[in-house]
Structures are given as C-alpha cells and as structure tokens.
C-alpha cells in the first residue's frame, strides 16, 4: 500500500513539473517582423549583412574580409515556421535568376543562426552544424551590437 502511494506521489510530482515547464516556456512563433532590422555575421572569409525590412523586402551584402569588394542582393524574404529549424527563402532577387534558401533558428532577441545559403531548395542543409552556420547579431540604429 505504501509503495503504491509513493508511486502516485511520484507520478503527480512529475506531471506538475512537466506542466510547469510547458507553461513557463515562451512559445513565441517567430515571424519575419521579429527579424526586422540589420543583422551582421562572419562566415569563412566573408562579412555578411542581412537587412530585413517591414514590407518583407530584404538585402544581403557579402563582403570579402581581405578586400572592399561587396556583392549585393535585393529581394523578398519569407520564413516557413511549420518545421524546426525554420526555412528562410529569399526570392525575386534582382541580381540573380534564382532564389536563395537557408535554415534559421532564433537564439534570443538579438542572435540568429542561419545555415549557408543554397540556390536550390533540395540542396540546402537540413541541419545546422558548426561548419555551415552563420551567426548573426542584431545591430541597433547607432551601429552598436545589441
């Protein structure tokens, strides 16, 4: 009898802990609005600036670290939040005849992780790894990192 009461108390405690964890976990669904602003990251030999505007327009600047050469891309951005990590698509790019595909995860209000960009949806990375991840930090108006 004592063992069965102990089991009931243990199961009830586990359920309370699980309920507490679920209710305290902020389940914000990210939208493109939460990503609005200018993000800067470094990956391999590039400094990358991703600017996302309120009208779902975005720009991507790739600057080679050892030179002043900058490649600029302008287009429309969308994010698919149906699966994790989220799919990020930059389409209608005026400088390219193709779209760019990536994965994105939010790591707080001011940090996002994105996979390297691919020109084909089926060839984009399916997971984020140390080798293929670009870490972006958000910039505020005066140019300092948040």
N, CA, C and O of each residue as an XYZ file, in Angstrom:
584
protein
N       0.823     -1.190      0.000
C       0.000      0.000      0.000
C       0.870      1.258      0.000
O       0.576      2.223     -0.705
N       1.943      1.240      0.798
C       2.829      2.395      0.876
C       3.549      2.608     -0.454
O       3.750      3.748     -0.872
N       3.938      1.521     -1.121
C       4.617      1.641     -2.406
C       3.692      2.262     -3.452
O       4.142      3.076     -4.259
N       2.424      1.898     -3.453
C       1.503      2.448     -4.454
C       1.273      3.945     -4.211
O       1.171      4.710     -5.170
N       1.190      4.377     -2.934
C       1.053      5.813     -2.635
C       2.324      6.573     -3.053
O       2.243      7.695     -3.555
N       3.443      5.982     -2.852
C       4.701      6.602     -3.270
C       4.758      6.780     -4.782
O       5.236      7.799     -5.280
N       4.263      5.772     -5.508
C       4.227      5.853     -6.958
C       3.261      6.951     -7.420
O       3.567      7.693     -8.353
N       2.109      7.053     -6.775
C       1.132      8.096     -7.120
C       1.725      9.483     -6.874
O       1.573     10.382     -7.702
N       2.391      9.652     -5.752
C       3.013     10.943     -5.429
C       4.117     11.261     -6.431
O       4.242     12.406     -6.864
N       4.913     10.276     -6.802
C       5.986     10.475     -7.775
C       5.425     10.867     -9.146
O       5.926     11.807     -9.763
N       4.411     10.175     -9.624
C       3.797     10.495    -10.912
C       3.144     11.878    -10.892
O       3.249     12.633    -11.859
N       2.471     12.206     -9.788
C       1.850     13.530     -9.673
C       2.915     14.618     -9.688
O       2.728     15.650    -10.333
N       4.008     14.410     -9.002
C       5.105     15.382     -8.998
C       5.675     15.567    -10.407
O       5.938     16.693    -10.830
N       5.862     14.470    -11.124
C       6.371     14.564    -12.494
C       5.414     15.346    -13.381
O       5.852     16.185    -14.170
N       4.128     15.088    -13.267
C       3.148     15.811    -14.072
C       3.137     17.300    -13.743
O       3.005     18.130    -14.643
N       3.274     17.643    -12.478
C       3.314     19.056    -12.081
C       4.560     19.731    -12.655
O       4.485     20.859    -13.143
N       5.688     19.054    -12.600
C       6.926     19.621    -13.147
C       6.806     19.810    -14.657
O       7.205     20.851    -15.178
N       6.264     18.824    -15.364
C       6.082     18.950    -16.812
C       5.132     20.097    -17.138
O       5.400     20.878    -18.051
N       4.037     20.209    -16.413
C       3.085     21.294    -16.621
C       3.735     22.650    -16.374
O       3.496     23.596    -17.124
N       4.549     22.753    -15.337
C       5.253     23.994    -15.029
C       6.225     24.359    -16.147
O       6.317     25.525    -16.530
N       6.953     23.369    -16.673
C       7.909     23.634    -17.750
C       7.206     24.088    -19.027
O       7.695     24.984    -19.716
N       6.075     23.484    -19.345
C       5.349     23.840    -20.559
C       4.747     25.233    -20.447
O       4.794     25.996    -21.412
N       4.190     25.582    -19.308
C       3.554     26.901    -19.161
C       4.575     28.017    -19.047
O       4.268     29.146    -19.430
N       5.763     27.763    -18.544
C       6.783     28.800    -18.431
C       7.626     28.938    -19.682
O       8.385     29.900    -19.805
N       7.517     28.013    -20.605
C       8.270     28.075    -21.846
C       7.554     29.019    -22.795
O       6.413     28.767    -23.184
N       8.224     30.116    -23.175
C       7.586     31.061    -24.082
C       7.547     30.450    -25.470
O       8.591     30.199    -26.073
N       6.376     30.215    -25.966
C       6.198     29.589    -27.258
C       5.895     30.641    -28.307
O       4.887     30.549    -29.008
N       6.746     31.628    -28.420
C       6.569     32.655    -29.429
C       6.822     32.052    -30.790
O       7.841     31.397    -31.016
N       5.902     32.274    -31.684
C       6.111     31.839    -33.056
C       6.794     32.990    -33.768
O       6.208     34.064    -33.899
N       8.004     32.794    -34.225
C       8.706     33.892    -34.865
C       8.066     34.245    -36.197
O       7.555     33.384    -36.914
N       8.108     35.485    -36.497
C       7.628     35.942    -37.791
C       8.727     36.780    -38.410
O       9.740     37.069    -37.774
N       8.519     37.158    -39.635
C       9.511     37.997    -40.285
C       9.610     39.335    -39.576
O      10.664     39.970    -39.594
N       8.510     39.772    -38.946
C       8.535     41.039    -38.194
C       9.533     40.992    -37.045
O      10.211     41.985    -36.780
N       9.635     39.861    -36.360
C      10.576     39.767    -35.241
C      12.022     39.780    -35.723
O      12.942     40.002    -34.937
N      12.218     39.542    -37.010
C      13.562     39.557    -37.573
C      13.898     40.880    -38.253
O      15.001     41.046    -38.775
N      12.957     41.820    -38.251
C      13.197     43.104    -38.910
C      14.428     43.783    -38.333
O      14.665     43.748    -37.125
N      15.202     44.396    -39.205
C      16.385     45.123    -38.772
C      17.607     44.655    -39.534
O      17.516     43.910    -40.510
N      18.735     45.108    -39.064
C      20.001     44.775    -39.703
C      20.750     43.767    -38.850
O      20.892     43.943    -37.640
N      21.227     42.714    -39.490
C      21.951     41.639    -38.835
C      23.321     41.517    -39.492
O      23.448     41.638    -40.710
N      24.335     41.278    -38.680
C      25.682     41.139    -39.230
C      26.322     39.866    -38.689
O      26.189     39.523    -37.514
N      27.017     39.184    -39.584
C      27.687     37.952    -39.188
C      28.951     37.755    -39.993
O      29.174     38.426    -41.000
N      29.768     36.835    -39.543
C      31.002     36.480    -40.252
C      30.984     34.987    -40.477
O      30.625     34.202    -39.598
N      31.386     34.614    -41.692
C      31.425     33.193    -42.028
C      32.525     32.980    -43.056
O      32.559     33.633    -44.099
N      33.402     32.074    -42.746
C      34.560     31.784    -43.580
C      35.318     33.080    -43.826
O      35.812     33.674    -42.867
N      35.432     33.540    -45.046
C      36.210     34.744    -45.339
C      35.296     35.932    -45.661
O      35.722     36.881    -46.320
N      34.049     35.882    -45.201
C      33.070     36.908    -45.544
C      32.488     37.581    -44.308
O      32.309     36.960    -43.260
N      32.198     38.877    -44.464
C      31.342     39.581    -43.523
C      29.996     39.686    -44.229
O      29.929     40.126    -45.377
N      28.946     39.291    -43.562
C      27.629     39.208    -44.185
C      26.675     40.128    -43.443
O      26.561     40.070    -42.219
N      25.992     40.976    -44.198
C      24.995     41.867    -43.613
C      23.649     41.513    -44.231
O      23.468     41.578    -45.447
N      22.717     41.141    -43.376
C      21.369     40.816    -43.795
C      20.443     41.887    -43.235
O      20.361     42.067    -42.020
N      19.749     42.594    -44.115
C      18.804     43.632    -43.699
C      17.403     43.192    -44.087
O      17.122     42.946    -45.260
N      16.525     43.096    -43.097
C      15.143     42.690    -43.336
C      14.250     43.867    -43.002
O      14.318     44.425    -41.907
N      13.412     44.239    -43.957
C      12.540     45.395    -43.786
C      11.111     44.943    -43.502
O      10.768     43.778    -43.703
N      10.279     45.878    -43.033
C       8.916     45.553    -42.628
C       8.044     45.040    -43.760
O       7.112     44.278    -43.505
N       8.306     45.422    -44.982
C       7.480     45.008    -46.115
C       7.950     43.690    -46.733
O       7.677     43.420    -47.903
N       8.656     42.870    -45.948
C       9.212     41.581    -46.365
C      10.286     41.708    -47.433
O      10.659     40.714    -48.055
N      10.777     42.897    -47.650
C      11.917     43.105    -48.545
C      13.185     42.854    -47.732
O      13.207     43.078    -46.522
N      14.219     42.398    -48.390
C      15.465     42.180    -47.673
C      16.635     42.361    -48.623
O      16.493     42.310    -49.845
N      17.787     42.574    -48.025
C      19.015     42.678    -48.800
C      20.103     41.878    -48.106
O      20.105     41.713    -46.886
N      21.011     41.397    -48.904
C      22.111     40.582    -48.406
C      23.388     41.136    -49.016
O      23.529     41.183    -50.238
N      24.319     41.557    -48.167
C      25.612     42.073    -48.618
C      26.695     41.100    -48.188
O      26.807     40.764    -47.009
N      27.483     40.655    -49.137
C      28.615     39.765    -48.862
C      29.888     40.538    -49.140
O      30.134     40.962    -50.269
N      30.695     40.721    -48.107
C      31.941     41.479    -48.234
C      33.102     40.535    -47.922
O      33.162     39.925    -46.854
N      34.014     40.434    -48.878
C      35.206     39.619    -48.644
C      36.077     40.360    -47.637
O      36.359     41.547    -47.802
N      36.499     39.654    -46.595
C      37.225     40.281    -45.495
C      38.521     40.949    -45.938
O      38.905     41.971    -45.369
N      39.201     40.400    -46.932
C      40.502     40.927    -47.333
C      40.420     42.017    -48.405
O      41.455     42.503    -48.862
N      39.215     42.407    -48.812
C      39.094     43.442    -49.831
C      37.853     44.295    -49.579
O      37.092     44.044    -48.645
N      37.664     45.290    -50.412
C      36.494     46.150    -50.304
C      35.377     45.711    -51.234
O      34.361     46.397    -51.344
N      35.544     44.589    -51.901
C      34.541     44.104    -52.850
C      33.300     43.627    -52.098
O      33.391     42.856    -51.143
N      32.128     44.108    -52.556
C      30.860     43.750    -51.929
C      29.907     43.241    -53.000
O      29.717     43.877    -54.037
N      29.312     42.088    -52.734
C      28.247     41.577    -53.601
C      26.931     41.867    -52.901
O      26.755     41.503    -51.738
N      25.992     42.527    -53.604
C      24.716     42.901    -53.007
C      23.586     42.172    -53.707
O      23.573     42.040    -54.931
N      22.641     41.703    -52.913
C      21.463     41.025    -53.430
C      20.234     41.639    -52.769
O      20.222     41.839    -51.555
N      19.207     41.937    -53.548
C      17.964     42.508    -53.036
C      16.800     41.634    -53.481
O      16.746     41.206    -54.634
N      15.866     41.369    -52.566
C      14.729     40.524    -52.915
C      13.672     40.533    -51.838
O      13.637     41.420    -50.985
N      12.806     39.530    -51.887
C      11.729     39.352    -50.911
C      12.074     38.165    -50.022
O      12.560     37.141    -50.501
N      11.822     38.310    -48.727
C      12.118     37.235    -47.778
C      10.840     36.628    -47.234
O       9.839     37.318    -47.040
N      10.888     35.340    -46.992
C       9.788     34.665    -46.314
C      10.376     33.608    -45.395
O      11.473     33.097    -45.623
N       9.625     33.294    -44.356
C      10.072     32.288    -43.394
C       8.939     31.294    -43.191
O       7.786     31.678    -42.997
N       9.283     30.017    -43.239
C       8.308     28.952    -43.034
C       8.529     28.387    -41.642
O       9.571     27.796    -41.361
N       7.540     28.573    -40.768
C       7.698     28.167    -39.370
C       7.014     26.843    -39.056
O       6.809     26.510    -37.889
N       6.659     26.085    -40.094
C       5.961     24.828    -39.851
C       6.882     23.732    -39.324
O       6.405     22.780    -38.706
N       8.185     23.844    -39.553
C       9.142     22.854    -39.053
C      10.313     23.574    -38.413
O      10.574     24.739    -38.713
N      11.027     22.873    -37.522
C      12.227     23.440    -36.920
C      13.424     22.679    -37.445
O      13.343     21.454    -37.539
N      14.512     23.307    -37.789
C      14.688     24.752    -37.896
C      13.825     25.317    -39.017
O      13.399     24.592    -39.916
N      13.576     26.613    -38.953
C      12.687     27.275    -39.892
C      13.380     27.467    -41.245
O      14.595     27.650    -41.316
N      12.586     27.421    -42.309
C      13.115     27.665    -43.651
C      13.076     29.155    -43.950
O      12.064     29.818    -43.723
N      14.166     29.664    -44.451
C      14.280     31.069    -44.850
C      14.499     31.090    -46.355
O      15.400     30.430    -46.872
N      13.664     31.858    -47.051
C      13.768     31.927    -48.507
C      13.863     33.385    -48.930
O      13.057     34.220    -48.521
N      14.844     33.671    -49.742
C      14.978     34.992    -50.362
C      14.703     34.790    -51.843
O      15.465     34.113    -52.533
N      13.603     35.384    -52.337
C      13.213     35.178    -53.729
C      13.041     36.512    -54.430
O      13.155     37.570    -53.810
N      12.767     36.458    -55.717
C      12.647     37.661    -56.548
C      13.895     38.537    -56.424
O      13.797     39.759    -56.312
N      15.047     37.910    -56.447
C      16.322     38.613    -56.301
C      16.655     39.260    -57.639
O      16.777     38.580    -58.658
N      16.797     40.571    -57.622
C      17.035     41.300    -58.869
C      18.394     40.969    -59.477
O      18.544     41.031    -60.697
N      19.373     40.624    -58.671
C      20.731     40.356    -59.165
C      20.948     38.898    -59.569
O      21.982     38.575    -60.154
N      20.002     38.017    -59.272
C      20.136     36.587    -59.590
C      18.886     36.079    -60.309
O      17.811     36.672    -60.215
N      19.049     34.989    -61.014
C      17.906     34.353    -61.669
C      17.320     33.239    -60.816
O      16.480     32.473    -61.290
N      17.747     33.140    -59.579
C      17.305     32.065    -58.702
C      17.031     32.605    -57.307
O      17.369     33.748    -56.999
N      16.427     31.794    -56.478
C      16.187     32.157    -55.083
C      17.326     31.624    -54.223
O      18.112     30.790    -54.673
N      17.416     32.106    -52.978
C      18.387     31.599    -52.009
C      17.626     30.954    -50.860
O      16.629     31.498    -50.386
N      18.096     29.797    -50.415
C      17.428     29.023    -49.378
C      18.378     28.814    -48.208
O      19.584     28.633    -48.380
N      17.796     28.845    -47.013
C      18.595     28.676    -45.811
C      17.708     28.157    -44.688
O      16.484     28.136    -44.813
N      18.325     27.743    -43.603
C      17.617     27.402    -42.370
C      17.922     28.474    -41.346
O      19.007     29.056    -41.367
N      16.988     28.748    -40.448
C      17.204     29.770    -39.438
C      16.629     29.316    -38.101
O      15.563     28.703    -38.038
N      17.362     29.631    -37.031
C      16.855     29.437    -35.672
C      17.108     30.712    -34.887
O      18.125     31.380    -35.076
N      16.184     31.039    -34.014
C      16.342     32.201    -33.144
C      17.060     31.770    -31.889
O      16.706     30.759    -31.283
N      18.063     32.523    -31.494
C      18.834     32.238    -30.289
C      18.734     33.414    -29.327
O      19.744     33.868    -28.787
N      17.544     33.898    -29.117
C      17.341     35.082    -28.288
C      16.869     36.223    -29.165
O      16.692     36.058    -30.372
N      16.667     37.376    -28.558
C      16.157     38.530    -29.295
C      17.163     39.102    -30.273
O      16.772     39.716    -31.265
N      18.435     38.918    -30.021
C      19.447     39.617    -30.805
C      20.435     38.713    -31.524
O      21.432     39.195    -32.061
N      20.177     37.415    -31.544
C      21.077     36.475    -32.222
C      20.242     35.473    -33.008
O      19.278     34.906    -32.494
N      20.631     35.267    -34.259
C      20.037     34.203    -35.061
C      21.149     33.372    -35.670
O      22.239     33.874    -35.944
N      20.865     32.105    -35.877
C      21.785     31.209    -36.560
C      21.145     30.839    -37.890
O      19.977     30.456    -37.945
N      21.916     30.957    -38.952
C      21.443     30.589    -40.282
C      22.443     29.648    -40.922
O      23.648     29.738    -40.686
N      21.924     28.747    -41.734
C      22.821     27.887    -42.500
C      23.331     28.658    -43.707
O      22.800     29.710    -44.061
N      24.363     28.121    -44.327
C      24.856     28.715    -45.565
C      23.717     28.732    -46.577
O      22.830     27.880    -46.532
N      23.739     29.689    -47.478
C      22.684     29.816    -48.472
C      22.920     28.848    -49.629
O      24.057     28.571    -50.012
N      21.821     28.346    -50.169
C      21.865     27.453    -51.315
C      20.963     28.016    -52.405
O      19.969     28.681    -52.113
N      21.305     27.754    -53.647
C      20.465     28.221    -54.748
C      19.380     27.205    -55.117
O      18.539     27.478    -55.972
N      19.399     26.052    -54.481
C      18.369     25.037    -54.711
C      17.825     24.577    -53.374
O      18.584     24.288    -52.449
N      16.500     24.511    -53.275
C      15.853     24.124    -52.027
C      16.298     22.737    -51.593
O      16.559     22.519    -50.410
N      16.389     21.809    -52.511
C      16.753     20.433    -52.160
C      18.224     20.286    -51.758
O      18.595     19.286    -51.143
N      19.054     21.256    -52.093
C      20.475     21.179    -51.756
C      20.839     21.984    -50.516
O      22.002     21.998    -50.112
N      19.862     22.656    -49.905
C      20.156     23.419    -48.700
C      20.445     22.441    -47.569
O      19.987     21.300    -47.611
N      21.196     22.869    -46.560
C      21.452     21.975    -45.427
C      20.139     21.606    -44.736
O      19.199     22.400    -44.711
N      20.081     20.418    -44.187
C      18.878     20.001    -43.469
C      19.025     20.202    -41.959
O      18.043     20.148    -41.219
N      20.259     20.435    -41.513
C      20.513     20.740    -40.107
C      21.588     21.822    -40.028
O      22.348     22.048    -40.969
N      21.622     22.469    -38.890
C      22.669     23.455    -38.648
C      23.834     22.757    -37.965
O      23.650     22.043    -36.979
N      25.033     22.969    -38.495
C      26.236     22.399    -37.891
C      27.257     23.519    -37.723
O      27.071     24.622    -38.236
N      28.320     23.231    -37.014
C      29.367     24.232    -36.788
C      29.957     24.722    -38.110
O      30.291     25.900    -38.241
N      30.084     23.831    -39.081
C      30.718     24.174    -40.349
C      29.832     25.030    -41.255
O      30.349     25.838    -42.027
N      28.503     24.869    -41.177
C      27.635     25.554    -42.124
C      26.805     26.681    -41.498
O      25.907     27.209    -42.154
N      27.078     27.053    -40.269
C      26.239     28.038    -39.574
C      26.864     29.423    -39.573
O      28.042     29.604    -39.267
N      26.027     30.398    -39.929
C      26.398     31.806    -39.841
C      25.692     32.365    -38.618
O      24.473     32.245    -38.500
N      26.436     32.971    -37.710
C      25.848     33.558    -36.505
C      25.702     35.053    -36.741
O      26.686     35.771    -36.916
N      24.447     35.509    -36.741
C      24.144     36.918    -36.960
C      23.798     37.574    -35.632
O      23.108     36.992    -34.795
N      24.289     38.796    -35.454
C      23.935     39.617    -34.301
C      23.213     40.857    -34.804
O      23.583     41.440    -35.824
N      22.188     41.246    -34.081
C      21.383     42.387    -34.498
C      22.100     43.689    -34.180
O      22.772     43.809    -33.156
N      21.948     44.660    -35.070
C      22.530     45.991    -34.866
C      21.431     46.992    -34.565
O      20.338     46.923    -35.126
N      21.734     47.917    -33.676
C      20.794     48.990    -33.392
C      21.141     50.182    -34.270
O      22.131     50.146    -35.001
N      20.330     51.244    -34.206
C      20.440     52.387    -35.129
C      21.812     53.029    -35.148
O      22.275     53.424    -36.218
N      22.485     53.153    -34.007
C      23.777     53.844    -33.995
C      24.945     52.921    -34.350
O      26.103     53.329    -34.259
N      24.648     51.676    -34.756
C      25.691     50.796    -35.244
C      26.327     49.900    -34.197
O      27.218     49.118    -34.530
N      25.901     49.987    -32.943
C      26.455     49.128    -31.921
C      25.643     47.845    -31.841
O      24.441     47.844    -32.105
N      26.310     46.746    -31.473
C      25.610     45.477    -31.326
C      24.719     45.549    -30.103
O      25.058     46.165    -29.093
N      23.571     44.903    -30.222
C      22.657     44.807    -29.079
C      23.121     43.715    -28.162
O      22.492     43.464    -27.134
